[in-house]
């Protein structure tokens, strides 16, 4: 773009383009074959409504729960941003949206394939309309602009899958997650069955057919323990994290190739002095998040893009996070050199024998105590205690319920076993008693006969 040589010229020029109606802007972008990734729309929408969301007068009316969730506002999904606008009747500032959008468009001209011809067409549209800014509802604006958006691989609702679960757990309610599911055609239930749980585990961990067959033979509790052993928590009673997992599973978005966001976000944003400053939460990937496949830097859809000049910009927020997560820094062998064999042969064991076996002998009786440790009750309790550190209250309640069911099943089997034992003993006693009666009847009577007309078969 020879016309706009500096960033200052770009940003000043963007302000003059806010008068272009959304219909004409959408038509021009369509003709120019310019597509916009959902995370760009999310960024522009977020910054457009941010001064209204954090205005002191409105923010003071929010509940403590909402204020807590707003700490993750920087990574709010499109659905959550739109719901804020609806719930609090926030007026959509189309002119401000278009200004920020054009700033992003020109700042990332190479990625969007912006040429001088496109700028010339904008000039024609700019002078065609009056200086008055367009006042238009968000729904009407999106009816024109929505067709230009596309969801890149590795994203859902404008949020990277690598942090999606943490974002939605921290920033949404159960109702929000059901609404997000409905937006993408997924009905999120309160509970899932064993078959669905096995399918989720099979997709997430890329299990073979043989492994799936083995999982089908396990109980639900065993399946949850199996997932826990692999570092992944899930339950058939869907909590927030499980609901996100179910949505991603239903949309078939496991192990997608992660698209890298190479856009420059250093656009000028007006600071309103009458806004509340909050402590933001920085979300990072962890082993509970949706698994993605790292890919080489990919240019956005327009074929005219040139990826070479992009790396120096480095304003990316998503890409660095992905790189930090994938880098195998945690399993570094740093921990191995510490437990060197040197501390084991230390002279500590030598002085003890000098004190003579008199002190060692009394310690030996402790051996029988170790034999009592494997008893069933003392083993179960420490396991639950350790698990409670990682389980939430809901998970612990669910585990307690399932353990009670197992105990009841065991007690029922035990009662059945007792019943059959008593029945068989009773029948045995009856048979022996009947035989005794028959023998007594036989020997008491002079003509030796059996009772009830039973024939004497041995005579």
TAGI-V411694 format. One record per pair of residues at least 12 apart in sequence whose ideal C-beta (glycine too) atoms are under 7 Angstrom apart, sorted by the first residue. I is the first residue (numbers start at 1). GAP is how many residues later the second one is. D is the distance in Angstrom with one decimal. If there is no record, write none. Layout:
I_GAP_D ; I_GAP_D
This chain:
1_108_5.5 ; 1_113_6.1 ; 1_115_6.0 ; 1_118_5.9 ; 2_114_6.0 ; 3_113_6.3 ; 3_116_5.5 ; 4_102_6.0 ; 7_100_7.0 ; 10_93_6.9 ; 10_96_4.1 ; 10_97_6.4 ; 11_92_5.7 ; 11_257_5.5 ; 14_85_5.2 ; 14_88_3.7 ; 14_89_4.9 ; 14_92_6.5 ; 15_84_5.6 ; 16_110_5.9 ; 17_81_6.6 ; 17_85_5.2 ; 17_105_5.8 ; 17_109_5.7 ; 18_77_4.2 ; 18_80_4.8 ; 18_81_4.9 ; 18_115_6.0 ; 19_107_6.4 ; 19_110_5.0 ; 19_112_6.2 ; 19_114_6.3 ; 20_78_7.0 ; 20_105_4.8 ; 20_106_6.2 ; 20_109_6.6 ; 21_108_6.9 ; 21_113_5.4 ; 22_72_6.4 ; 22_112_6.7 ; 22_114_6.1 ; 22_119_5.0 ; 22_122_4.8 ; 22_123_6.0 ; 23_121_5.2 ; 24_101_5.4 ; 25_73_6.8 ; 26_118_4.2 ; 26_119_5.3 ; 26_122_6.3 ; 28_93_5.7 ; 28_97_6.8 ; 29_119_5.3 ; 30_118_6.8 ; 32_86_5.3 ; 33_269_6.4 ; 34_78_5.5 ; 34_79_6.8 ; 34_268_6.4 ; 35_113_6.1 ; 35_115_5.2 ; 35_266_4.8 ; 35_267_6.6 ; 36_112_5.2 ; 36_113_5.4 ; 37_113_6.3 ; 37_115_4.9 ; 37_263_6.2 ; 38_40_6.4 ; 38_111_5.4 ; 38_112_7.0 ; 38_113_5.1 ; 38_117_6.3 ; 38_119_7.0 ; 38_120_4.0 ; 39_116_6.1 ; 39_119_4.7 ; 39_222_6.2 ; 40_64_6.0 ; 40_223_6.5 ; 41_37_6.7 ; 41_108_5.4 ; 41_117_6.6 ; 42_35_6.9 ; 42_36_5.1 ; 42_39_6.9 ; 42_116_3.4 ; 43_222_6.5 ; 44_53_5.9 ; 44_56_4.8 ; 44_57_5.1 ; 44_60_6.5 ; 45_33_6.9 ; 45_36_5.3 ; 45_52_6.9 ; 46_30_6.4 ; 46_35_5.8 ; 47_53_5.6 ; 47_222_5.6 ; 48_45_5.8 ; 48_48_5.2 ; 48_49_4.5 ; 48_52_6.3 ; 49_32_6.7 ; 49_35_7.0 ; 49_36_6.2 ; 49_41_5.6 ; 51_221_4.4 ; 51_224_5.7 ; 52_38_4.9 ; 53_31_6.1 ; 54_221_4.3 ; 54_222_4.8 ; 55_219_6.2 ; 55_220_6.0 ; 56_218_5.5 ; 56_219_6.9 ; 56_220_5.7 ; 58_30_6.6 ; 59_217_4.6 ; 69_101_6.7 ; 69_102_4.9 ; 70_208_6.4 ; 71_207_6.0 ; 71_208_6.1 ; 71_209_6.0 ; 71_210_4.7 ; 72_95_6.1 ; 72_98_4.7 ; 72_99_4.0 ; 72_209_4.7 ; 72_211_6.9 ; 74_206_5.4 ; 75_84_6.2 ; 75_88_6.7 ; 75_92_4.7 ; 75_208_5.5 ; 76_95_5.9 ; 77_80_4.0 ; 77_81_5.7 ; 77_82_4.8 ; 77_90_6.9 ; 78_79_5.1 ; 78_80_4.6 ; 79_78_5.4 ; 79_100_6.5 ; 79_101_4.9 ; 79_104_5.6 ; 80_91_6.1 ; 80_92_6.2 ; 80_96_6.5 ; 83_93_6.7 ; 85_53_6.2 ; 92_45_6.3 ; 92_46_3.9 ; 92_49_6.7 ; 94_40_5.2 ; 94_41_7.0 ; 94_42_4.9 ; 94_47_5.7 ; 95_38_3.9 ; 95_39_6.5 ; 100_167_6.2 ; 103_164_3.9 ; 104_159_6.9 ; 104_163_6.0 ; 107_157_5.0 ; 107_159_7.0 ; 107_160_6.1 ; 108_155_4.9 ; 108_156_5.6 ; 110_195_6.1 ; 110_196_5.2 ; 110_199_5.7 ; 110_200_6.6 ; 111_151_6.5 ; 111_152_6.2 ; 111_188_6.8 ; 111_189_5.5 ; 111_194_5.5 ; 111_199_6.8 ; 112_190_6.3 ; 113_189_4.0 ; 113_191_3.4 ; 113_192_5.4 ; 150_151_6.6 ; 152_107_3.9 ; 153_103_5.0 ; 153_104_5.0 ; 153_106_4.8 ; 154_102_4.9 ; 154_103_6.4 ; 154_104_3.8 ; 154_105_4.9 ; 154_138_5.0 ; 155_104_6.6 ; 156_92_6.9 ; 156_97_6.4 ; 157_23_6.5 ; 160_158_5.0 ; 161_92_6.5 ; 161_95_6.6 ; 161_129_4.1 ; 161_131_5.2 ; 162_96_6.7 ; 162_123_4.4 ; 162_127_5.6 ; 162_130_5.6 ; 162_159_6.7 ; 162_160_5.5 ; 162_163_6.3 ; 163_120_4.3 ; 163_121_6.8 ; 163_122_5.8 ; 163_126_6.3 ; 163_158_6.7 ; 164_80_6.4 ; 164_125_6.8 ; 164_126_5.8 ; 165_76_5.6 ; 165_79_4.8 ; 165_123_6.1 ; 165_124_4.9 ; 165_125_6.3 ; 166_117_4.7 ; 166_123_6.5 ; 167_116_5.5 ; 168_72_6.6 ; 168_76_5.0 ; 169_71_4.6 ; 169_72_5.6 ; 170_111_6.3 ; 174_66_6.6 ; 177_63_6.2 ; 177_66_4.4 ; 177_67_6.6 ; 180_67_6.6 ; 181_66_5.0 ; 184_63_7.0 ; 184_67_6.1 ; 186_61_5.1 ; 186_64_4.4 ; 186_65_6.6 ; 188_50_6.9 ; 188_55_5.2 ; 188_58_5.9 ; 188_59_6.5 ; 189_49_6.8 ; 190_48_6.1 ; 191_45_5.5 ; 191_46_5.5 ; 191_47_6.5 ; 192_44_5.2 ; 192_46_6.5 ; 192_54_6.7 ; 194_26_5.3 ; 194_29_7.0 ; 197_23_6.7 ; 197_26_5.4 ; 197_39_5.8 ; 198_14_6.6 ; 198_17_4.9 ; 198_18_6.0 ; 198_25_6.7 ; 200_34_6.8 ; 200_45_6.4 ; 200_49_5.0 ; 201_14_6.4 ; 201_22_6.7 ; 201_26_6.0 ; 203_46_6.0 ; 203_51_4.9 ; 204_28_7.0 ; 204_50_5.8 ; 204_87_6.4 ; 205_25_6.5 ; 220_16_5.7 ; 221_181_4.8 ; 231_56_4.8 ; 232_55_6.8 ; 232_56_6.5 ; 233_55_6.6 ; 235_160_6.4 ; 235_163_5.8 ; 237_161_5.8 ; 239_155_5.8 ; 241_47_6.6 ; 248_42_5.2 ; 253_37_6.9 ; 254_36_6.9 ; 254_37_6.1 ; 255_36_5.5 ; 255_37_6.7 ; 255_38_5.4 ; 256_36_5.6 ; 256_37_6.6 ; 257_36_4.9 ; 257_38_4.4 ; 258_34_4.3 ; 258_35_6.3 ; 258_36_5.5 ; 258_37_5.7 ; 258_64_5.9 ; 259_39_5.7 ; 260_37_5.1 ; 260_38_6.4 ; 260_59_4.6 ; 261_55_5.3 ; 261_57_4.2 ; 261_58_5.7 ; 262_35_6.2 ; 262_48_4.9 ; 262_54_6.1 ; 264_49_4.6 ; 264_51_4.3 ; 265_50_5.1 ; 265_52_6.8 ; 266_49_5.4 ; 284_37_6.1 ; 284_41_6.8 ; 285_36_6.3 ; 285_40_3.5 ; 294_28_6.6 ; 294_32_5.4 ; 437_14_7.0 ; 438_12_5.5 ; 438_13_6.1
